[in-house]
């Protein structure tokens, strides 16, 4: 539910001080990509299940394109820091790319059955699906196409840090724990907050520093020149 890049810029400054470039990617239907007349992120997850899937695919594809463009300009270390819907896309990205120093997924949406049929954030979606005579069994058989719980990371699972909010009803700790156990070797960090909050970002970055994920960048690989064509993505 972020409405401004202000906090992300503060976060980027901290990463810059540790030798990392930062790309703040506008997710499908967020920020500059919100159609006129809609709220930020409103169209990302709706009762239009096909559009939901297409947006997820778009998000993963764009990040892969961005990584490839950066590789062409000398970048060889990558990290992912993502929350909620972005962390859902980040988890799927980890199943398609290897070159990660870290993948930090804060409150990721991983259990689609819960996200659609149980989550308090999806009451309107459920009402619209039931109104269209779409029942859970019809949707469940397609979950393997977009659920991180049905995949394994292509990168080393030890590079993955899952972060859950102890009071989160949208992405409950039990579900984050389930994917943590499936992605054997990953780490689970629990934070005392709900689905949204400032504490999780701070504690996640602190944990990445403790793990050594943000240190040890070779000086010759710090801040490769990023052309304007990539900066504008």
N, C-alpha and C positions, 0 to 999 in steps of 0.2 A: 504493500500500500504506500510505497514511497511516492512523494509528490515533487521532490526537488533533488537535484544532484549534489546539493551542498554537502551533505554528510559523506557521500561517496568521494567527493574531492578531498575532504580531510583524510579519508582512508587512503586515497591514492597518494597523497603527500607522504604518508607514513611509509608506504611501500617504496616510493621513490627514494626516500632516505636510506633504504636498505638495498638499493641497487636494482629495483624492478621497474620496468615500464608498466603502465596500467591502461587497459582499454575498458571503458565503461560502455557496455553494449546495451542498446535499447531493445528489449525483448519484443516479440510480436505483441501488438496491441498495447504497448506501454510507451510513455513519454511522447517522443515525436511521432510515434506510430499509432496514436489513438485517432480513429476516425472522428470527424466532427460530430458532436452531439452525444458522445459517450465519455464515461469516466476512465481514468487511467487503469488499465488492466481488466476492465469490465468484460471484454470480449474474449479474454484468454481461455476461460473455462466456463462454458455455457451448456445448454441442452443440445446445441448443435455439435454432436459428437464428432462428426467428420471434420468440421472446421477446427475443433480442438486438436485432433490428431495432425492435421495439416500444419497448424501453428507450431506444434512440438517439433515436427520434422523440419520446418523452416528454421526454427531456433538452432537445432543441432547442425543443420547444413551450413548456416551462416557462420557459426563459430569454427567449423572445420575449414571453411574458406578463409576466414581471418587468420587462423593458425598457419595455413599454407602460404598466405601472402607474407606473413611475418617470417616464416622460414626462409623465403627467398631473399630476405634482407638481413639474414644472419642470426635470427632468434632461434635458439635450440632448447631453451628451458621455458616451460609454461606452468602456470598455476591457474586454478579455478577457485573463485570465492563467490558463492551464490546462495541465495535464500529462497525458500518456498518454491514458487513456480520456476524461478531461475535455477534452483537447485535440482528440480526435476529434470530440466534440460541438461544441467551439468552432469547429473548421474548418467543420462543417456549418452552424453558426449564421452564420458569415461569408458563406455563400452565400445567406442569406435576409434579412440586415439591412445597412443602409448606414451607420448613425450611429456609427461607431467612430473614436476617436482612435488606438487601437492594438488589434491582435489578436496576442497573444504566445502561440504554441503550442509548448510544450516536449515533445519526444519524442512527437508525435501519432501515433496509429495511422492510417495512410493507405492502406497496401497490404493489403487484406483477404485476398488469396490467401496472402501471407506470414504474416499474423496467424493464419490457421487451419491452413495446411498445412505451414508451415516453422518458425514461432516455437517456441523451447524452452518457452514458457509454455503452449503449446496441445497438449502431448502427450496428455493425457487426452481433450481434445476430439476429436482426430484418432482416437483409439482407439474412442471412442463412435460417431463418424460412420461409420467403416469397419464397425463392428459392425452398424450400421443400414443397410448397403449404400448409403451416401450418398457419392458420389465427387466429386472436385473440379469436374468439368464441370457437375454439377447445381447447384452453389453459385455458380460463377463468373458465370453469366449474370445473376445478380441483384445483382452487386457495384455496378453503376452507381446503384442505389437508395440506397446508404449509404456509398459511398467518396468522400472528398474529391478523389481523383485524377480522378474523372469529372465534377467540377464546376468552376465559376469563382466567385470571390468577388463578391458584389454590392457590397461596399465597395471602395474603392481598394486594389489589391494592395500599393501602397507602404506601407500602414498595417499590413501583415502581417509579423510577425517569426517565422520558423521557427527552432527551436533543436533541435539534435541532439547526442546523446552519441556521442563517437568510438568508445566500446566497447560501444555498445548493440546487442544481438542481437535485441531485441523490435521496436524501430522503428529499423532500421539507417540510417545516414547516407545511404546511396545512395537510399533511398526518400524521405527528407525532401528530399534534393536534387532528386529527380524532381518533387515537387509544387512546390517553390520555383521550378524552371524553368518549370513549366506556369503557375503564378500569376505571370506576368511582372511584374517590378517589386517583388516581395517581397524580403525579406532573409533570408539564412541565417547563423545564428550556430552555430559548433561549439564544444562544451565537452568537456573531457577527463574524462568520467565514463561510466558505463553508463546503464541506463534510469532508475534511481532514484538520487538523491543530492542533497545540499544545494547543491553548487556551481552547478548549473544555474539554480536560482531566483535566487541572488545575481547571477550574471553576466547573466541575462536582465533583471532590474530595472535593473542598471547600464547595460545597453545601451539600454533604454527612456529612461533619463535622458539619456544621451549623444545620442540621436536627438531629444530635445526633446519626446517624447510625453507626459511627465508634468509639463511646465511650461507656464506661460502660461495657466492657467485664469483666466478673467475673474472678478474679485472678486464680481460680482453673481450668478455661477453657482456659487460655492463653497458646498458643504454645504446644498443646498436641504433644507427640512424633509421628512423621510421619516416618514409616518404609521406607527403601530404595526401596522396591517394589512399593510403592505409589509415592515416590519422582521421580521415573523414568518415570511416565506416561506422 
